[in-house]
Each structure stands twice: as C-alpha cells, then as structure tokens.
Amino acid sequence: MFRVKICGITTVDDARQAVDAGADAIGLNFYANSPRCVSIDAAREIADAVRDAALVVGVFVNESPTGMMGIATEVGLGALQVHGDEPPELLARLPDRPLIRVRRIDQQGVAAVAADLAACRAAGRAPQAVLVDAAAAPGQYGGTGHAIPWELLADHDAALGETPLILAGGLKPDNVAAAIRAVRPAGVDTASGVESAPGKKDPQKVAAFVAAARAALTEVGQAF
C-alpha cells in the first residue's frame, strides 16, 4: 500500500515537501479534536497538489461510514485509515476504498491484532493493512510521540499472515532505521516525529526521516 507515510499534513507546502523528500503517502486528519485536523476545502487542495505522486490517506476517528465516504468522494482520497474504536462490522460498510485498520499495542502484542483481524474477516471485510500505534490514554488516538516496545511485534509475520503491518508510534529520524530493523514492517508512519509544532512539518526532519526509512526498508527487503 505504501512504504513511508507522513501523516497529519495540514498545508500544500508540507505535502509537497514530503513527496519531494520521497514519501509515497501522506495522511490528512479529519478528527476534530486533533491539532492536525484539516477542513474539507484545505484537504481537497492538498490532495489535488500531490495525488499524482503519492497515496492520499484520510484519517478518521469514530466517524460514520456515510461521513467517511462523503469526505472520501469530496476530497478524492485514495485510502481510508480507521483510527478510533470502530467495530469490525463497520469495515464492511466501506466498500470502495482500500482500508487501513489501526490498532494500539499493549502487552498482548500482536495476538490482539490478529484476533481483531479475524473478527474483521468474519464480519465481511478485512483491511488492506494494519497500522500499529502505541497505547495511549482514553480519548487519545495517535500523534502522542509514544513508542511501541518493538519486541512485542517480533512475531507479527506469523500472527498476521499476509496482512501488511505498518509501524507507527514515536518514530523519528534518529530511530526509524532501528525500528525497521527490529520489526521489519511493510512500511512506517510518522506525524509528531517530524514536526516543529503540532500540525507543522519541519522540512529537514521530514527529509531525514524519509531517507533513513527508505534505506532501512530496502535493507530489510521492503524495496520501493
């Protein structure tokens, strides 16, 4: 689906800088309580600027299927990331966009993720990828900068089968290569790790993150 995603993009300039640095996906956040939330008009402008060069992913938290599909159509999203407490049954009501299912990792590790994927399949729709993030306090849905204990993900291939794992949670330019070597994910995702302020990307951090991630992903066999 993607190898390197820069999430929480809020401006056209930040989107173009991420793509120019080599990111193959950007994330647009539609969760109203996030400092990275964008309006529909801003999201459409950003998507139009980079759609031909990168996958544009819409990030939603506990949004209705009707709401998600309406925004996806209006903005022109390439994929949907369900990032909240959505039940497995909801995925079957999102039929015409690739889906990324987000799960927060606790001491149960990937066993809980595997059980959730099985429930999604039983409900009628498996996601195209699962993105794992750090566990957070109630009401927090990512972008906290907290890292996952990478050792909890060591056996993800056996647990998740063919479902690609996207690693998030506290990833920065100076740790993303080590994280990739430890976990061997299909791709990586960052938001706060490349910012100068919430919602404002730092071009130097973005470039350093993408370069380190691309090199490490190629090293572990996830070539672009």
C-alpha positions in Angstrom: 0.0 0.0 0.0 2.8 2.4 1.0 6.2 2.3 2.5 6.7 5.8 4.1 3.7 8.0 5.1 3.9 11.4 6.6 0.7 11.9 8.5 -1.1 15.0 9.8 -0.3 17.1 6.8 -2.1 20.5 7.0 -0.7 22.6 4.1 0.1 22.2 0.4 3.7 23.2 1.1 4.1 20.5 3.7 2.6 17.9 1.4 4.8 18.8 -1.5 7.9 18.8 0.7 7.0 15.3 2.0 6.6 14.0 -1.5 9.7 15.7 -2.8 11.6 14.0 0.0 10.5 10.6 -1.2 7.4 9.8 0.9 4.9 7.7 -1.1 1.9 8.6 1.1 0.5 11.5 3.1 -2.2 11.5 5.8 -5.0 14.0 6.1 -6.6 14.1 9.5 -10.4 14.7 9.9 -10.6 14.2 13.6 -11.9 17.4 15.0 -10.1 17.1 18.3 -6.7 16.8 16.7 -4.3 19.7 16.2 -3.7 18.3 12.8 -7.3 18.4 11.7 -7.9 19.9 8.2 -11.1 21.3 6.7 -12.6 19.7 3.6 -11.6 22.6 1.4 -8.0 22.5 2.7 -7.9 18.7 2.3 -9.1 18.9 -1.3 -6.4 21.5 -2.2 -3.7 19.4 -0.6 -4.9 16.2 -2.3 -5.1 17.9 -5.7 -1.5 19.0 -5.3 0.1 15.6 -4.7 -2.4 13.0 -5.8 -0.4 12.0 -8.9 2.7 11.5 -6.8 1.6 9.9 -3.5 -1.3 8.0 -1.9 -3.6 10.4 -0.1 -5.0 8.7 3.0 -7.9 10.1 5.1 -7.6 9.5 8.8 -10.9 9.1 10.7 -11.7 8.6 14.3 -15.1 7.1 15.2 -16.7 8.6 12.1 -19.8 7.1 10.5 -19.4 5.2 7.2 -21.6 7.8 5.5 -19.4 10.6 6.8 -16.2 8.9 5.7 -17.4 8.0 2.2 -18.7 11.5 1.7 -15.4 13.1 2.6 -13.5 10.5 0.6 -15.5 11.4 -2.5 -15.4 15.1 -2.0 -11.6 15.2 -1.3 -10.6 12.4 -3.6 -9.0 10.1 -1.0 -7.0 7.1 -2.2 -7.5 5.1 1.1 -9.2 5.4 4.5 -7.5 4.9 7.8 -9.9 4.0 10.6 -8.1 5.2 13.7 -10.6 5.0 16.5 -12.7 2.4 18.3 -14.6 1.3 15.2 -16.1 -2.2 15.5 -15.1 -4.8 12.9 -18.6 -4.7 11.4 -18.1 -1.1 10.3 -15.4 -2.0 7.8 -17.9 -4.0 5.7 -19.8 -0.7 5.2 -16.8 0.9 3.5 -16.8 -1.0 0.2 -14.9 1.0 -2.4 -11.7 2.3 -0.8 -8.6 0.5 0.5 -8.7 0.4 4.3 -6.0 0.7 6.9 -7.1 -0.6 10.3 -5.3 1.0 13.3 -4.7 -1.0 16.5 -2.9 0.2 19.6 -0.4 -2.2 21.0 -0.3 -3.2 24.7 1.3 -6.1 26.5 -0.9 -8.5 24.5 1.2 -7.7 21.5 0.2 -8.9 18.1 -2.1 -11.6 19.4 -4.8 -8.9 20.0 -4.2 -7.5 16.5 -4.6 -11.0 15.0 -7.8 -11.6 16.8 -9.2 -8.3 15.6 -8.3 -9.1 12.0 -10.1 -12.4 12.3 -13.2 -10.6 13.6 -13.0 -8.2 10.7 -12.9 -11.1 8.2 -15.8 -12.8 10.0 -17.8 -9.5 9.7 -17.2 -9.4 6.0 -14.2 -7.1 5.3 -10.6 -7.4 6.0 -8.4 -4.3 5.8 -5.6 -4.0 3.2 -3.1 -3.2 6.0 -3.0 -2.8 9.8 -1.2 0.2 11.3 0.1 -0.4 14.9 0.5 2.6 17.2 1.4 3.0 20.9 -1.2 2.5 23.5 -2.5 5.9 24.8 -4.8 7.3 27.4 -8.5 7.2 26.8 -9.5 9.8 24.2 -6.1 9.9 22.6 -5.9 8.5 19.1 -2.3 8.8 18.0 0.2 11.6 17.4 1.4 11.4 21.0 5.0 10.6 20.2 4.9 7.5 22.4 6.8 4.4 21.1 5.8 0.8 21.0 8.1 -1.7 22.7 9.3 -3.1 19.4 9.9 -6.6 20.9 6.1 -7.0 21.2 6.0 -7.1 17.4 8.8 -9.6 16.7 6.4 -12.4 15.6 4.0 -10.3 13.5 4.5 -12.2 10.3 3.3 -15.4 11.9 0.4 -13.7 13.6 -0.9 -11.5 10.8 -0.2 -13.7 7.8 -0.4 -11.8 4.6 -1.8 -8.6 6.1 0.9 -5.9 5.8 2.0 -4.3 9.1 2.6 -0.5 9.1 4.7 0.7 12.1 3.9 4.0 13.9 4.3 5.3 17.4 7.2 7.7 18.3 9.1 7.3 15.1 11.7 10.0 14.4 14.6 10.5 12.0 17.0 9.1 14.6 15.2 5.9 15.5 13.2 4.9 12.4 16.0 2.8 11.0 16.5 0.8 14.2 12.7 0.3 14.4 12.6 -1.0 10.9 15.4 -3.4 11.5 13.8 -4.7 14.7 10.2 -5.1 13.4 10.7 -5.5 9.7 7.4 -3.8 8.8 5.9 -3.3 5.4 6.0 0.5 6.0 6.3 3.2 8.5 4.2 6.2 9.5 5.0 9.4 11.5 3.4 12.7 12.4 4.7 14.3 15.5 8.2 12.9 14.9 8.9 15.3 12.0 7.2 18.5 13.3 8.4 21.8 14.6 4.9 22.3 16.2 1.7 20.3 16.1 0.5 20.3 12.5 3.6 22.0 11.1 6.1 19.8 9.5 9.9 20.5 9.7 11.3 20.1 6.1 14.7 18.9 7.4 13.2 16.4 9.8 10.9 15.1 7.0 13.8 14.7 4.6 15.9 12.9 7.2 13.1 10.6 8.2 12.2 9.6 4.7 15.9 9.0 3.8 16.5 6.8 6.8 13.3 4.9 6.4 13.8 4.2 2.7 17.3 3.0 3.2 16.3 0.7 6.1 13.3 -0.7 4.4 15.4 -1.5 1.3 17.9 -3.2 3.7 15.2 -5.5 5.2 13.7 -6.3 1.8 10.9 -3.9 1.5 12.2 -2.1 -1.6 10.4 0.7 -3.2 
